[in-house]
């Protein structure tokens, strides 16, 4: 059993996370903004913090910086957001966040991240290191470097790995391709649309089975499909 602080301005998210984690035997304290989170931290360090990035008064990254500056970042912090960019994730990781969960949060990802956070709770929280391996270019490659994208091999944090996995792990099937020239959000939406369409056709339109296979709650699945413009009934007719 652990003491977990959930910081999110959305009441529905706070209630959902509280219910799930309470069922796992944890004691949950909630805060709807950064000031309430500061007050909760002043009363003692929780074993783990789930911290939303976008909040009306002070955003989660700024609060993370405050705790790091004041020597209060002594507990594992998992960031949450539905609109975070890779730059935001990198910044939070450098400050000291240990993981990142994208909303809507899949149940298994939540429980796994919490378990990993609690297992590392007794370790000192320190920013991960980013070590780039230099790439040696031939004179010809150097001369033409303006027309080529040269990538160094980078030791990537778990946060970036989680963000990148949504696109990198896309199955190459049914002629699906994603242009790397697209903005991240558009590329991710394209992959997610193809991903859900694939599973809807595969499961014959059964939302229950698709929810189980994708690890989403049914409510979140319906919301995600609506957001992506995916119409299950049309897909089933087309797949049949």
C-alpha positions in Angstrom: 0.0 0.0 0.0 1.3 3.5 -0.9 0.3 7.1 -0.5 -0.3 8.5 -4.0 -1.1 12.2 -4.8 -3.2 12.7 -8.0 -3.0 16.3 -9.4 -5.4 17.0 -12.2 -7.9 19.9 -12.8 -10.4 17.5 -14.4 -12.7 16.0 -11.7 -13.5 13.0 -13.8 -9.8 12.1 -14.2 -9.2 12.5 -10.5 -12.2 10.3 -9.6 -11.3 7.6 -12.2 -7.6 7.4 -11.1 -8.6 7.4 -7.4 -11.1 4.6 -7.9 -8.6 2.5 -9.9 -5.7 3.0 -7.5 -7.8 2.6 -4.4 -8.9 -0.8 -5.7 -5.2 -1.7 -5.9 -5.0 -1.0 -2.2 -3.4 2.5 -2.3 -4.3 5.6 -0.2 -5.2 8.4 -2.6 -5.0 12.2 -2.0 -6.2 14.5 -4.8 -5.5 18.0 -5.8 -7.2 20.0 -8.5 -4.5 22.6 -9.0 -0.9 23.4 -8.3 -1.6 25.3 -5.0 -3.5 22.3 -3.6 -0.6 20.1 -4.7 1.9 22.4 -2.9 -0.2 22.2 0.3 -0.3 18.5 0.1 3.5 18.2 -0.5 4.1 20.6 2.5 2.3 18.1 4.7 4.8 15.4 3.8 6.1 13.6 0.7 3.8 11.1 -0.9 5.2 7.8 -2.2 4.3 8.8 -5.7 2.7 11.8 -7.6 0.6 11.6 -10.8 0.9 15.2 -12.1 -1.1 16.7 -15.0 0.8 19.0 -17.3 -1.9 21.5 -18.3 -3.6 23.2 -15.4 -5.2 26.6 -15.1 -3.2 28.2 -12.4 0.3 26.7 -12.7 1.2 24.0 -15.2 2.7 20.7 -14.1 6.2 21.4 -15.5 6.5 24.6 -13.6 5.4 22.9 -10.4 7.9 20.2 -11.1 10.6 22.9 -11.4 9.6 24.5 -8.1 9.8 21.2 -6.3 13.2 20.5 -7.8 14.5 24.0 -7.0 13.3 23.8 -3.4 14.7 20.3 -2.8 11.1 18.8 -2.6 11.4 16.5 -5.5 12.2 13.5 -3.3 9.4 11.2 -4.7 8.8 9.7 -8.1 6.6 11.9 -10.4 4.7 10.6 -13.4 3.5 13.3 -15.8 0.1 13.1 -17.5 -1.2 15.0 -20.5 -3.4 14.6 -23.6 -1.6 17.3 -25.5 2.1 17.2 -24.6 4.8 17.5 -27.2 8.1 15.7 -27.2 9.8 18.9 -26.2 7.6 19.1 -23.1 8.3 15.5 -22.2 12.1 16.0 -22.6 11.9 19.1 -20.3 9.9 17.3 -17.7 12.3 14.3 -17.8 15.4 16.5 -17.5 13.9 18.2 -14.4 13.2 14.8 -12.8 9.9 13.2 -13.9 10.4 9.5 -14.3 7.6 8.7 -16.7 4.8 10.1 -18.9 1.3 8.9 -19.5 -0.8 10.1 -22.4 -4.5 10.6 -21.9 -6.8 8.8 -22.2 -4.7 6.6 -20.0 -4.8 2.8 -20.6 -5.4 0.8 -17.5 -2.4 -1.5 -17.9 -0.1 1.4 -18.7 -1.2 3.2 -15.6 -0.8 0.2 -13.3 2.6 -0.6 -14.8 3.9 3.0 -14.5 2.7 3.2 -10.9 4.3 -0.1 -10.0 7.6 1.0 -11.6 7.4 4.3 -9.8 6.8 2.8 -6.4 9.6 0.3 -6.9 12.0 3.2 -7.6 10.6 5.4 -4.8 13.5 4.8 -2.4 16.1 5.7 -5.1 17.2 9.4 -5.3 15.3 11.2 -8.1 17.8 12.5 -10.6 17.4 13.7 -14.2 18.3 11.0 -16.8 21.3 11.4 -18.9 21.2 12.0 -22.6 24.4 10.7 -24.3 24.7 11.3 -28.0 27.1 9.2 -30.0 28.8 11.4 -32.6 28.4 10.4 -36.3 31.4 10.5 -38.6 30.6 11.7 -42.1 32.6 11.3 -45.2 33.6 14.4 -47.1 31.0 13.7 -49.7 28.3 13.3 -47.1 29.3 16.5 -45.4 29.1 18.4 -48.7 25.6 17.1 -49.3 24.4 17.3 -45.7 21.9 20.1 -46.5 19.9 17.5 -48.5 20.1 14.6 -46.0 18.9 14.2 -42.5 21.8 12.8 -40.4 20.6 11.2 -37.1 22.9 10.5 -34.2 22.3 7.5 -31.9 20.8 8.8 -28.7 20.2 7.0 -25.4 16.4 7.9 -25.1 14.6 8.1 -21.8 11.5 5.9 -21.0 9.3 8.9 -21.5 10.4 9.5 -25.1 10.3 5.8 -25.8 6.7 5.7 -24.7 5.8 8.6 -26.9 7.7 7.3 -29.9 6.3 3.7 -29.5 2.8 4.8 -30.6 4.2 5.5 -34.1 7.3 3.3 -34.4 5.3 0.2 -33.5 2.7 0.7 -36.2 2.2 -2.5 -38.2 3.0 -2.1 -41.9 -0.1 -3.6 -43.2 -2.9 -2.8 -45.7 -0.6 -0.3 -47.4 -0.6 2.0 -44.3 2.2 4.5 -44.3 3.0 7.7 -42.3 5.1 10.5 -43.7 7.8 11.6 -41.3 7.4 15.1 -42.7 4.1 15.5 -40.9 3.9 17.3 -37.5 3.9 14.8 -34.6 0.3 15.2 -33.7 -0.9 14.6 -37.3 1.4 11.6 -37.7 0.2 10.1 -34.5 -3.5 10.7 -35.4 -2.9 9.0 -38.7 -1.4 6.0 -37.0 -4.1 5.8 -34.3 -6.9 6.0 -37.0 -5.4 3.1 -38.9 -4.7 1.2 -35.6 -8.3 1.4 -34.4 -9.8 0.8 -37.9 -7.7 -2.4 -38.1 -8.9 -3.7 -34.8 -12.5 -2.8 -35.4 -12.6 -4.8 -38.6 -10.6 -7.6 -37.0 -13.1 -7.9 -34.1 -16.2 -7.5 -36.3 -17.1 -4.1 -34.7 -17.2 -5.5 -31.1 -16.4 -2.5 -28.9 -15.9 -4.8 -25.9 -13.3 -6.9 -27.7 -11.5 -3.8 -29.2 -11.4 -2.2 -25.8 -9.8 -5.3 -24.3 -7.3 -5.6 -27.1 -6.3 -1.9 -27.0 -6.3 -1.6 -23.2 -8.8 1.3 -23.2 -11.9 1.7 -21.1 -15.0 1.6 -23.3 -15.9 5.3 -22.5 -12.4 6.4 -23.5 -12.5 4.2 -26.7 -15.8 5.8 -27.8 -14.3 9.3 -27.2 -11.1 8.4 -29.0 -12.9 7.1 -32.1 -15.1 10.2 -32.2 -12.0 12.4 -31.9 -10.4 10.6 -34.8 -13.5 10.5 -37.0 -13.6 6.7 -37.1 -17.2 5.3 -37.7 -17.3 1.6 -36.6 -20.5 0.8 -38.4 -19.1 1.9 -41.8 -15.9 -0.1 -41.2 -17.7 -3.3 -40.3 -19.8 -3.0 -43.5 -16.7 -2.4 -45.5 -14.8 -5.2 -43.8 -17.6 -7.6 -44.3 
